[in-house]
Amino acid sequence: MKSELYASVQEFLAKPLPHHIGGQTHMSATEQVINPSDGSVLADVAMGGAEEIDLAVTAAEEAFPAWSALHLNDRALLLHRFADALEKHSAELAQLESLDVGKAITAAEGFDVPFGIECFRYYAGLIPRAQYSIPLDIQGFDARIWRAPYGVCGFIFPWNFPFTLLSWGIAPALAAGNTVVVKPSEVTPLTTLYVAQLASEAGLPPGVLNVVTGNGSKAGAALASHPRIKHMSFTGSPAVGKRIGEACGGNLVPCKLELGGKGAAVVFEDADVDSTAAQLAGAITMNTGQVCCTATRWMVHEKIYDRFVDKVIAALRQTKIGPGLDRETQMGPLVSEIQRQRVLGYLDRGKQSGARAVLDGGVTAPAGVEKGFYVAPALLEGTDDNVCCREEIFGPCAYLLRFKDEQSVIAQVNKLAYGLANSVWSADLERANRVAERMVAGNSWINAHNLFAYGLPYGGVNLSGLGGGVNSPQTFYDYLRAQTIARSLS
């Protein structure tokens, strides 16, 4: 059953959508945002560049002194009110997220939007409890570390989880007393623009949250290289992350990079095959596999390999593929035709270089749907030098490998330069913890994949990121610079 659009969502999409700068709307030339579920036009959205970015940075600079000087309880109260406004409009946010990304509406309602809102409440709660002045025990000195906000923080977000990642990024920065300039993906800007509109309605001071829509080569590059931002955060691919890092390095601006992955799931012979197969099938169909931390290399013990493969194929074949707003949909389309061709291209290259398809993917069309960017889940098997085993595909695909012993599979997991998230599946928790400790990654999960909670740090190493993670108290402190204050006692 397809969800009908709320009147407020229809009204929001009916007019060209502007940038939000300094508490005011700002229009520029527009481009169309496309619905991945059926190829229709969702909205016309302003596309800015260096001029709009500079205006937004200036607005954020002007707002910073008052925002950073707010009493801690007052800042916390404003962020709680902001969360209240988001919660009041959570149904509209879920519809916009489903429309824009193509993800199942049940996923947007059940995880993306409520978990994002919870992020603002989590960091609002940290504001009065955080430690800002840390005494230093140094003989002959009265000394301490003082933590203070940086100033204007820039954010560039990708298209796969627009609302959740927006929340994960800006909530700790705002809570720490910084002001922000956000450049969402030009492919999926709708929820970010709706959030900016709600921020004004909720009483967030003008200039504290600024949103400029545009493409990466213009707006994104202008933000990353702007000489007056004080901290930068980028979520996306390692290739683009390197360019962002270079731009920030040129201005000596600290940079947080949350990048891609090629997660491994190590399934031992004593794992619960039924449960593991169901969960890993769900991992590659969640958000149509467009999840940087998901498990896409499945290393399965040879004793259970065939039984595991049969179970996971059965689960994937039962997955209901359809439009995002259809409440029966379990897996929606890919976000764009460009992304669909990328996924299909990888599958072709993998098979041409020796991989065998144990479950063919490819273009599919849900019943009654004539257009849209749909693909079916795919499973490949072969050697670990195959391109589909080595590179991030970002689609509903997994690559299967057999293993015999613990030492060899750990070496295989750590063979790639990525380091975001892996999982170990075993009834032997001592072994599972031992293997988890030896896998090189920011996150090692046991008997589950994609585990998130506020207070549970999440981040990557190597090609998967640097500069700190998200979702924990440390993230809050990442947005406070350390300043030494000292007085000699002699």
Secondary structure, DSSP 8 states (H G I E B T S, - for coil): -B----HHHHHHHHS-B-EEETTEEE---EEEEE-TTT--EEEEEE---HHHHHHHHHHHHHHHHHHHHS-HHHHHHHHHHHHHHHHHTHHHHHHHHHHHH---HHHIIIIIHHHHHHHHHHHHHHGGGS--EEEE--TTEEEEEEEEE-SEEEEE--SSSHHHHHHHHHHHHHHTT-EEEEE--SSS-HHHHHHHHHHHHTT--TTSEEE----IIIIIHHHHT-TT-SEEEEES-HHHHHHHHHHHHHTT--EEEE----EEEEE-TTS-HHHHHHHHHHHHHGGGG--TTSEEEEEEETTTHHHHHHHHHHHHHT--B--TTBTT-SB---S-HHHHHHHHHHHHHHHHTT-EEEE---B---TT--SS--B--EEEES-TTSHHHHS---SSEEEEEEE--HHHHHHHHTTSS--SEEEEE-S-HHHHHHHHHHS-SSEEEES-S----TTS-B---GGGEES--BSSHHHHHHTEEEEEEEEE--
